Amino acid sequence: MIKSEILVPLLNANEPEARLAGLHVKDGQAVQAGQPLFTLETTKATMDLDAPTAGFVRLLAADGDALEVGARLAVITETADEPVEEDPKTIRVAAVGSGLRITQPARRLAESLGVDLSALPTDRLVTEQVVRTAAGAGREVEVTLPASDKPYLAVYGGGGHAKSVMEIVRQLGTYAVAGIVDDGLPAGSLVMGIPVLGTRAILPALIEKGVKLAANGVGGIVDINVRVQLFGLLAQAGFAFPALVHPRAAVEPSARVGEGVQVFANAYVGVEATLAPRCMINTNAVVSHDCEIGEYTHIAPGALLAGHVHVGSRCLVGMGVTTAIGVRIGDGARIGNGAIILADVPERTVVQAGRFWTGKKE
């Protein structure tokens, strides 16, 4: 008998999905009311879900899954071995190669409309609306570059992160934005007054027109691999990636800033800090003296890294995280919002939001 069910809650009004970033129990395990079961993440929030009642937890999702709001994560049953079936109304996200995440109804719609799955965006959850847009859009416009004596730069993506990147470019005044490349927005539409040129299929035409620079406008917080894959796509097409540092960011002259790095407004990068290629230092983050930040890593808004902190590659250090001096965070680790890091974090470890990390098992 099912005593209780655990559904994916709405963490962010603008995001219809969440990622299962931490699984703290095994299928069939006996649990007590209030015992931590899951850690969920969106691009803006992290939440821990506890057992609502005592019983046996039966898992309906796996670590790393992305699920829509309302999807069943698990149920609590009276016995450990009674059969449990997933609710057929539950919409789960399917992973279809190359990082594509698509709901089951959207996949069926794509098949009925003849939409190529490889042409769908990998930087967001593909819903039925995204499929309809791709079916009616996907028509590249002729590339006409704005008159400028500055180097041209293309921006991949038209969402919130891309807007922030475009604002940096505008503030710098160093580059002329050639246009936006986005796999889900209609060609010819405008984002911040900048035209969407089409999908990734237009990249060769941009190169032929002399656009040699690109900026990755996909944040990749839910899945950092999406951002990594897009850098690879752009590099393969022949683009280079300038470092973009907002004029209101403070980067000490002795700091080393790699290609493709993005540093947002009011961030601080200290003396002899090292920012490896393609990492990101977001708004109001502090990277103190002698810190090292690895490739593709995202230091989220308001994070505070003390001196001599080493963060590996492909990490997420969440909003408002504070670290002690000299700690090391291993490759692929994810540090939840507001956590306090007092000891080294092993690679691929998930530290839950708001927790004190002392190196001991939580």
N, C-alpha and C positions, 0 to 999 in steps of 0.2 A: 504493500500500500504506500502510495506517495503521500508524505506528510507536508512537504513544501517544495516549491520550485523556485529556482534562482534565475532571473532574467537579466539581460544586459540593460542597465539603466541609461538614461540620457545624461551624458556628462557635459556635452557642449551642444547648445541649441543649433549650431551651424554644421554639426557633423552627425550623420546618421549611422555611424559605426564606431566601434571601439576595438582595440587590439587586446587579446589576452596575453599580457606581458609577464605574468607570474602565476604559476599553478603550484599551490602549496600542499595539496593532498593527492592521494591516489584513489583511483576508482574502487569503490567498495569499502573505503576506510571509514571507521567509526569516528564521528565528530561530535563535539559538544556545541551547544548554542554559544555564539559569539566567537567561535574559532575561525581564524583567517583561512579563507579558501582560495581567493583569486585576487590578482592585481590587474586592473584594466587601465588602459591609456588611450587618450585621443591626442591630437596635436596640442591641446591646451590644458588638459587636465589628467590627473591620475586618481584612481579610487580603489580602495581595498574593499572587497566584499566578504562578509563573515557569514557563518552558518546561522540561519534564522532560528533553527531548532536543533535539538539533538537527534541523531539517527545515523544512517549510512549514506555517504555522498556517492551519487552515481553521475559520472561525468558525461557530458554531451558535447564537449569542445576540447580541443587540444591546445597545449602551450604554443603561442605564436599565432593562433587563429585570429582572423578579423571577422567580426560578427555584427550584424545590424542590431540597432536598438530593439529590444523586445525578444531577441533570440534567447532560447533556453541554454544556459550554461551548464546547469546541473539540476538534479532533484535530490531531495532528502527522503529516503525511504525507511521503512521499519526494519527491513532485513537487508543483508549485504548482497544477496544473490537473486532477488526478484527481478523479472524482466522489465526493462524500461524502454519505451519507444519514443523517439523524437517526435514532437508535435509537428504534423505536416504543414501547419500554418507558419512554422518558424522559417524565416528567411535567413540563410547563412551565406556567407561569402565564399565563393569558390576561387581558388588560386589556379590560374590557367597559364603556366609558363611565363617567364620573363617578368614576373612580379604583377601580372594583371590580377586584379581582385574584382569580381563581378557577381552580382546577385543572380540567383537562379532565374527569376523572371526576366532579368535583363539579358541573360544569355539566351534564353528561349526567343526573346524578341529579336536579338541580333541575328540569330539563325533564320528567323522568318523573314527578316528584311534583307538578308544577304550581306550583313555588315561583317567585314573581316575583323576577327578578334585581335589580330596583331596591330591593327590601326587604332585600337582604342587606347585611351590614356592609362598610364600605369601610376600616376601620381595621386590618384584619388579612387574612391570606391565607384565602380561603374554601375549606375542605376539605369532604369528604363529611360529616364530623361536624357541621360548622357548618350545612350544608344540612339535615341531619336535624333538628337543633335548631330551625332556622327553620320547618321544616314542621310540627313538633309544638308549637312555641311560637307566637310572634306573636300571642298572645291578650292584648290589653291588659287590665289589671285596673282596676277602678274606682278613681279617684284619691281617696284619703282622706288628708288631710294630718295629720301629728302635731300635737297641740295645742302651740302656741308663740306667744309674743309677739314673736319675732324674724322678720326677713324670710326667706321661703322661697327655697331655692336648689335647682335640679335639677342633677344631675351626668350628663353624657353620657358613657357608657362604663363598663364594669365590670371592666376589666383592671388591670394593675399600675400604670400611670400614674394611672388613676382612683382607685385605692386611696390613692395618695400624696396626691392632691388632697383626697379626703375626710378624710384625717388632718389636713391643714392646716385644713380647715373646722372639724373637731372641736376642734382646739387653739385656734383663734381664739375660738370660742364666740359669734361674731357672727351667724351664720346658722343656720337650721334646714334640714337636708337633706330635701327633699320626697320624694326617691326617685331611682332610677337609670333612665336611658333607655339601652337597649342593643339593637341590631338582631340580636344573636346569642344572648343569654341568655334563658332561659325567664321569662316574666312570673310574678311571685310568688316567684321564687327570691331568695335573700339574698346580698349581698356586704358583708362587715364588718357584718352585722346590718341593713343598709339594703335595703329591697325594690326589686326590679327591677319597674318599672311597665309596661314594654312597649317597643315599638320607637318610631321617630321619629313614627309615626302618632299617638302620644299627646300630642305637643307642644301642639296646640291646646287639649286638655282641661286641661293644666297651666296654660296662660295664663288660661283661663276660671276656674280655681280660685284665681287670684291669685298664681301663681308667676311672678314677673317676672324672676328672676335665674337664670343658668345658669353652670356651669363646664365647660370642655372637658376631659374626662378622657382624651383620645386624644393620645398623645405625638407620633406622626407622624414618628418618626426615619427609618424606611425611606423614606417618601414624605411630605414636609412638606405636599404639596398636600392630603392627606387631612385634616389638621388645619385647614388653611385652609378647605376646603369645609364642614367641620362648623361652624366659626364662622359661615360664611355662612348655613347652614341654620338655626342657632339665632337669628341676628339677623333673618332673614326671618320667623321664627315670632313674633318680638316680644320676645325675651329681651335683657337687658342683662348685661354681664359685669363683676363687681367684681374689682378687683385682690386677689389672695390672697397674703399674705406670711406665711410661717411665723413664729411667735413666736420661734423660735431663729435666724432670719435677722437679719442686721444691715444695715439700710438707713439711710444717713445722711439727716438731715432735709432737706438741700438737694437730694437726688436727686429726679428727676422720674419718677414711676411711672404709666404709662398704664393705661387700662381693659383688663381681661382678663389683665393680667400675672400670672404665677405665679412666686414666689420661694420656693425650698424650704429646708429646714432647713440651718443652718450656712453658707449662702451669705452673701457680703458684697457690698454695692453702695456704692461710694464717693461722695465729695463731688461734687456737681453732675453726677453721672452721669445719663444719660437712658435710660429703658427705654420704648421705643415700645409702643403697644398690642399686646397678645396675644403678646408674646414670653415666654420662659421662662428663668429662671436656676436651674439645678438644684443639687442638694446639693453643698456645699463649693466651689462655683465662686466666683471672685473677679473682680468687675468694678470696676476701680480708678477713681480720680478722673477726671472729665471724659470718661469713655467714653460712647459712643452705641451702643445696641443697637437694630436695626431691627425692624419689625413681623414677627411670627410666627417670629422667629429663636430657636433653641434653643442656649443655652450649657450644655453637658453637665456632669455631675459632675466636679469637680476641675479644671476649666479655669481658667487664670490669665491674665487680661487686664491688661496694664500700663496706665498712665495714657494718656488721650487716644486710645485705640483706637476706631476706628469700624467697626462691623460692620453690613453692609447688611441688607435684608429677606430673609426666607425662607432664612436660612443655618443650617447646623449646624456648631458649633464643638465637636469631639468631646471625649471624656473625657481629662483630663490635658494638654490643649493649653496651650502657653505662648507668649505673644506679646511682642515687643519694644514699647517705648513708641511710641505714635503711628502704628502701622500701620493700614492701611485694608483691610478685607475686603469685596469686592464682593457685590452682591445674588446670592443663589442659590448661593454658594460652599459647599463641604463640606470641612471640615478633619478629617482622620482622627485617631483617638485617638493622643495622645502626640506629635503633630507640634509642631515649634518654628518659629514664624512670625517671621522677621526682616525681611521686606519686604512691601510691599503685595501683596494677592492679587486678581487680576482677577475680575470677576463670573463666576459659574457654573463656576469652576475647582474641580477636585477635587485636594486635597493628600493624598497617601497617608499612612497611619498611620506614625508614628515618623520622618517625614522632616524635615530642615531645609529650610525654604523661604526662599530668598534672592532670589527673583524671577527667577532664571535657569531656563531650561527644564531640567526634571529628566531 
